[in-house]
Amino acid sequence: QVQLVESGGGLVQAGGSLRLSCAASGRTSSSYAMGWFRQAPGKEREFAASISRGGGSTFYAGSVKGRFTISRDNAKVYLQMNSLKPEDTAVYYCAARYVDAGPWMYWGQGTQVTVSS
């Protein structure tokens, strides 16, 4: 079992930056592939970025590529978000899975990111 707790959300103006953090705790939590998803009001949850178990591979949704950077430090994962746009407004969720291409097994409670125009 893995517990995920996000932090770092908030209100920022368009063009600004935020850094989200996700702390994973539990048994062998540092051995999980990690990811970030987001859900905007009235929309389905969507993939934003992921990082492999060893941290050597990263993947991004087209909408965030070049602006967001995912990284990890053992059992913590980060999402550096630059050049934020109003359409980035969403609740951001941290997720974890056992293997790099497997199903996402664990989810955090989410942190709100609001980008004002």
Secondary structure, DSSP 4 states (H G I P E B T S, - for coil): -EEEEEE--EEEETT--EEEEEEEEETTGGGSEEEEEEE-TTS--EEEEEE-TTS--EEE-TTTTTTEEEEEETTEEEEEE-S--GGG-EEEEEEEESSTTS---EE---EEEEEE-
